[in-house]
């Protein structure tokens, strides 16, 4: 063998060994990466619950996002307040961030003025600050709440927010109970149907926490547009605005449904929406 052939053979073997070693290393890293499981929870794995009435006035629905996972102490949840609902006075040992995702509401620090907040606003509540937050009287309100545990708790709860602190007018003497809308429309002719409408539809179905009232309003409005039911659509559009559905969302729903339910139904809905939006602006 010529003298030059030995170094060339050595270099060839060395290069082959290096390539093999690199391949084995990459294979080991790939196997290691393949063994890593990314923890993902779906929305169905996180059941919603009604907020504890011991700490809330009115109805609020809590949709947890994640619990504290060591070493982190942070937790988060969406909270949806129905019109007029609010928390009790409370504080957070490590503070809290609120990010408003829908509707409009109030927040107030102890000794300060009540402040109105709306979609897109972010609030920082420093540790130990006594405060409350909730919906306005006429609109539902959803915020994302992010806070941390300290000694196993995220909040210290205090007394109820009074109607005066919330800003409700003083209650006038109670007047005789007025018949419901269902009773007015159907009570004399179909009293049982009116009773079922009040007790089953509105007192049961509409109160179930699996869907917010905002979501139920959007579903109902869409169904009435599809069925071309203008009389019922008018009242449910007004209710949808009170439940946190925006005018732009209703307009977009009409446009979307035009392609599935037909132009005539959509045009009818546009005329009703125009009247409802105008009446809402006057209130």
C-alpha positions in Angstrom: 0.0 0.0 0.0 1.3 3.4 -0.9 2.2 5.7 2.1 -0.5 8.3 1.1 -3.3 5.7 1.1 -3.0 5.1 4.9 -3.9 8.7 5.9 -6.8 8.7 3.3 -8.1 5.4 4.7 -7.9 6.8 8.3 -9.8 10.0 7.3 -12.5 8.0 5.5 -13.0 5.7 8.5 -13.0 8.7 10.9 -15.6 10.6 8.9 -17.8 7.5 8.7 -17.6 7.0 12.5 -18.4 10.7 13.2 -21.4 10.5 10.9 -22.6 7.3 12.6 -22.1 8.9 16.1 -24.0 12.0 15.0 -26.8 9.9 13.7 -27.0 7.9 16.9 -27.0 11.2 18.9 -29.8 12.7 16.8 -31.8 9.4 17.1 -31.5 9.5 20.9 -32.6 13.2 21.0 -35.5 12.4 18.7 -36.6 9.5 20.9 -36.3 11.8 23.9 -38.4 14.5 22.3 -41.0 11.9 21.2 -41.3 10.8 24.8 -42.2 14.4 26.0 -46.0 14.7 26.4 -47.5 18.2 25.9 -50.3 18.7 28.5 -53.4 20.0 26.8 -56.9 20.3 28.3 -60.0 20.8 26.1 -62.9 23.0 27.1 -65.0 19.9 27.9 -62.4 18.9 30.5 -63.0 22.1 32.4 -66.7 22.1 33.5 -68.2 25.5 34.4 -69.8 26.2 37.7 -72.1 28.7 39.3 -70.2 31.1 41.5 -70.6 30.6 45.2 -73.6 32.8 46.3 -71.8 33.2 49.7 -69.3 35.5 47.9 -71.5 36.9 45.1 -74.7 38.9 44.6 -76.7 37.8 41.6 -75.7 35.0 39.2 -72.1 34.6 37.9 -70.6 31.6 36.1 -67.0 30.6 36.6 -65.2 28.8 33.7 -61.8 27.6 35.1 -58.8 27.6 32.8 -56.0 26.1 34.8 -55.1 25.4 38.5 -51.7 26.2 40.1 -49.0 23.8 38.8 -45.8 23.8 40.9 -43.5 25.7 40.9 -46.0 28.3 39.6 -48.8 29.5 41.9 -50.9 31.2 39.2 -54.5 30.2 38.4 -56.9 31.6 35.9 -60.6 31.6 35.0 -63.2 33.3 33.0 -66.1 34.8 35.1 -69.3 35.9 33.4 -71.7 38.1 35.4 -75.3 38.5 34.5 -76.7 42.0 34.6 -76.6 43.4 38.1 -74.4 40.6 39.5 -71.2 41.4 41.4 -68.6 40.0 43.8 -68.6 40.8 47.5 -65.8 43.0 48.9 -62.6 41.0 48.9 -58.8 41.2 48.4 -56.1 39.1 47.0 -52.9 38.2 48.9 -50.7 38.4 45.8 -52.9 40.7 43.7 -55.0 40.0 40.6 -55.2 40.9 36.9 -58.6 41.3 35.2 -58.9 41.4 31.4 -62.4 42.3 30.2 -63.4 40.2 27.2 -67.0 41.1 26.8 -69.6 43.5 28.0 -69.2 46.3 30.5 -68.9 46.3 34.3 -67.7 48.1 37.3 -64.7 47.9 39.6 -64.2 49.9 42.9 -61.4 50.0 45.4 -62.3 50.7 49.0 -62.4 54.4 49.6 -62.3 55.2 45.8 -64.8 55.9 43.1 -66.6 53.2 41.2 -65.1 53.0 37.7 -66.7 51.6 34.6 -64.7 49.1 32.5 -65.3 47.5 29.1 -64.0 45.1 26.5 -60.3 45.3 26.1 -59.6 47.0 29.4 -57.0 45.4 31.8 -57.1 46.1 35.5 -54.3 45.4 38.0 -55.5 45.0 41.6 -52.5 45.2 44.0 -52.1 42.8 46.9 -54.3 43.4 49.9 -56.5 46.0 48.2 -60.1 45.7 49.3 -62.4 45.9 46.2 -65.3 44.5 44.2 -66.2 44.1 40.6 -69.2 43.0 38.5 -71.6 43.8 35.7 -73.6 46.9 35.1 -77.3 46.8 35.8 -78.2 46.4 32.1 -75.4 44.3 30.6 -73.6 41.0 31.2 -69.9 41.2 31.7 -67.1 38.7 31.3 -63.5 39.0 32.4 -60.4 36.8 32.6 -59.1 36.7 36.1 -55.4 35.7 36.8 -54.1 35.4 40.4 -51.7 33.5 42.5 -52.0 31.3 45.6 -50.5 32.3 48.9 -50.7 29.8 51.8 -53.3 27.9 49.8 -55.7 30.7 49.0 -56.2 33.4 46.3 -58.7 35.6 48.0 -59.9 36.9 51.4 -63.7 37.5 51.3 -65.5 40.2 53.2 -68.9 41.8 53.4 -71.5 42.1 50.7 -71.6 45.1 48.4 -74.8 47.0 49.3 -77.2 48.3 46.6 -76.2 51.8 47.6 -72.5 51.0 47.0 -73.3 49.3 43.8 -75.3 52.3 42.6 -78.8 50.9 42.6 -81.6 53.4 43.3 -83.4 53.0 46.6 -86.2 50.4 46.3 -89.7 51.8 46.1 -92.5 50.1 47.9 -93.2 46.8 46.2 -96.0 47.0 43.6 -98.3 44.2 42.8 -96.6 41.5 40.7 -96.9 42.1 37.0 -97.8 39.2 34.7 -94.9 37.9 32.7 -94.7 38.5 28.9 -95.8 34.9 28.4 -98.8 35.4 30.7 -99.7 38.6 28.8 -99.5 36.9 25.4 -100.9 33.5 26.2 -102.3 33.4 29.7 -106.0 33.7 28.8 -106.0 31.4 25.8 -103.3 28.9 26.7 -102.5 29.2 30.4 -100.6 25.9 30.6 -98.4 27.0 27.7 -97.7 30.3 29.4 -96.8 28.5 32.7 -94.4 26.1 30.8 -92.8 29.0 29.1 -92.1 30.8 32.4 -91.2 27.8 34.5 -89.4 25.5 32.0 -88.0 27.7 29.3 -87.0 30.8 31.2 -86.6 29.6 34.8 -84.8 26.4 33.8 -83.4 26.2 30.3 -82.2 29.9 30.2 -80.7 29.5 33.7 -78.5 26.4 33.0 -74.8 27.3 33.4 -73.6 25.2 30.5 -74.3 28.2 28.2 -74.2 31.8 29.2 -77.3 33.9 28.5 -75.3 35.8 25.9 -74.7 32.5 24.0 -78.3 31.5 24.4 -79.5 34.8 23.0 -77.2 34.5 20.0 -78.5 31.0 19.3 -82.2 32.0 19.8 -81.8 35.1 17.5 -80.2 32.9 14.8 -83.0 30.4 15.0 -85.7 33.1 14.7 -84.0 34.6 11.7 -83.8 31.2 10.1 -87.4 30.5 10.7 -88.4 34.1 9.7 -90.3 34.8 12.9 -90.2 38.7 13.1 -92.5 39.1 16.1 -90.4 37.0 18.4 -87.2 38.2 16.8 -87.8 41.8 17.8 -88.0 41.0 21.6 -85.1 38.5 21.5 -82.9 41.0 19.7 -83.5 43.5 22.5 -82.9 40.8 25.1 -79.6 39.8 23.3 -78.3 43.4 23.6 -79.0 43.3 27.4 -77.3 39.9 27.6 -74.0 41.2 26.1 -74.4 40.5 22.4 -73.2 43.6 20.5 -74.9 45.3 17.6 -72.0 44.4 15.3 -72.3 40.7 16.3 -76.0 40.7 15.5 -75.4 42.4 12.1 -72.7 39.8 11.3 -75.1 37.0 12.3 -77.7 38.3 9.9 -75.1 38.5 7.1 -73.9 35.0 7.7 -77.3 33.6 7.9 -78.4 35.2 4.6 -76.3 32.5 2.8 -78.0 29.6 4.7 -81.5 30.8 5.3 -82.2 33.0 2.3 -82.1 36.7 1.5 -85.8 37.4 2.4 -85.3 36.2 6.0 -82.1 38.2 6.3 -83.7 41.4 4.8 -86.6 41.1 7.3 -84.1 40.7 10.2 -82.2 43.8 9.0 -85.3 45.9 9.3 -86.0 44.6 12.8 -82.4 45.1 13.8 -82.5 48.8 12.6 -85.5 49.5 14.9 -84.1 47.6 17.9 -80.7 49.4 17.6 -82.3 52.8 17.3 -84.5 52.1 20.4 -81.4 50.8 22.3 -79.5 54.0 21.6 -82.3 56.1 23.1 -82.2 54.2 26.4 
